[in-house]
Amino acid sequence: MTNYFIVPGLGNSGPKHWQTFFEKSGDNFYRIKQQEWDAPNCSDWISTIDSAISAYDLATVVLIGHSLGCIAIVQWATQYGKKIKGALLVSPTDLEAPQYTLHTEGFDPIPKTKINFKTIVVASEDDPWIPFERAKYFADNWGSEFSNIGRAGHINVASGFGEWKQGLKILEMLG
């Protein structure tokens, strides 16, 4: 059985977010709870990811990230070098962009090396937190499959993504 671990972004994902919908979709879905959601430290976040999955057979683990959670997954993959079943990276945020002025510590520079497990990057053509071309650039560098879902904003509640059945279909591609 696959074990799915949800990695929310800055501020966590609220009750109407697609990540919460995913979490409630099965007993094998777990949310990784960070100690600090609003002023995150990368070392703390990736250590929490590693601790959360440590009791599981890594061959059964799929990480599901949104926004800053995607960057945390990529940083975890780069720094820990462990191989899991896969990761779904939805709307990775671009911390290196001028419009990103939110307080985070240690998440940048964003790694641009191939990830050693299967990944899928889901991007929107009009995401305010990452230009479409930049999302494609990251996907190419990470060795990810790339899924363009059109004009979908930041793929969050504000963009109309609560019960996101298409997202669960994309997730099935990871097993």
N, C-alpha and C positions, 0 to 999 in steps of 0.2 A: 504494500500500500504506500502511496505517495503521501508525504507529510508536507503541508504547505505552511510557510511562515510569512506572515504579512509584515512588511517593513514600511510603516508610514513615513511621511515627510515631516517637515517643520510643523510644529503645533499638533501633531497626531491627526488622525482622520476621524471626523465626527460620525454621529449615528446614521447619517443619510449618505455617507460616502460609499463608493463602490467597494472599497476595501472592507468596510463593515459588512456589506452585503456578501462579499466573498467569505468573510470570517464565519458568517452564520449559515453558509451553504453546506457545511459538513463537519463531522467530529474530528477530522484530520486537518483542520485549518486553525492556526494559532497566530495571535497578534504578538509581535515582539514589543514589549513595553520598555521604552527608554526612560532613564531617570530625569532627563532634562529635555523637554520638547521645544522650548522657545529660544534657548541659547545653546544649541547643541555643540558638543565636542566630538570630533570624529573618532578619536581613540576610544572614548567611552561608548559611542554608538556601535562601533565594529566589535568591540569586546563583548557587548551585550548580545549582538547577533551570534557571535561564536559560542557564547555560553548557552544561549537558547537552543541551539541545534546540537550541542555536544553530546547529549544523551541519545541521539538518533543515529541510525545508519545513514551516513551522508549520501549514499546512493539512492536514498528515498526522499531527500530534501529538495524542495523547490522554494526559492525565495521570491516574494512578490513585492516589488518596490514601487513607490510613487514619489516623484519629485526628488527631494533631498534623500529619501529612502533609496532611490536608485543609485545615487552617488555613494551612499554608505555601503551598499552591496558591492559596487565596483571597487571601492577602497578595501573592503574586507577581502574580496577575491584576490586583489593585488598583494595585500600585506600578509595574508594568512596562507595563500597558495593551496588551499584545500579544494578538492573536487567534489561538487554536489551534482545532483541530477540536473538542475537548471535554475534559471531565474527569468522572471518576467519583469521588465523594466519599463514602466509606464510614465511618460512625460518626465524624463530626467531633466532636472533643472541645470542651468548653466551658471554656476557660481562665478565663472570668469567673465561674464557679461557685465557691462557697465550698469545695467538696470538692476542687477542683484546687489542690494545694499543691506540685506537682512544679516543679522549677526550669526555667524557660524564660525567654528574654530577647527582648522586642520583638514577640511574637506577638499581644499584646493592646494596644489593644482590637481585637476581631474586626470586620473590615469588614462592613458591613451594606448594601452597595450592589450593584446589579445587575452581574453578571459579563458581559462582552461575548462570551462563547462558550457553547455548549451545555454544561450540567452536569446531573448526576443525583446527588441526595443519597439514600443508602441508610441508613435508620435502623431501630433496634430499639426496641420499646416498653419494654424494661427495661435499657437501657444505663446502667451506673453512672457513666459519664463525661459524659453529656448527657441531660437529661430529654427525652422524646419531643417535647413541645410546643416545646422550645427548638430541636431539630433542624428541626422544621417551620418555625419562625420564621426560622431562617437560610436554609433552602431558599427560602422565599417572598421574602425580601429579595434573595437572590442570583439570583432568576429561574430556579431549578433545578426540574427535574422531581423529584418526591418519591416514593420507594419505601419503603413500610412492610413489613418482612419479619417482623413479629410479635415474639414474645419470643425475642430472639436475643443477649442480653447485649451485649458490646462488639464482636461480630462478629469474634472472634479465635480463636486456638487454644483458649484456656480455655473458650470458648463452643461449641466443636466445629466451628470453621470452618477446616479445612485445605483439602482438595480441594473447592473451592466452585464447583460447576458452575453453580448458579443465578446466581452472581456473573458468570461469563463470559457467560451469556445476557443479563444486564442490560447488561454492557459492549458487547455487540453493538448495542445501541440507539444507541451513539455512533459506530458505523461501523468 
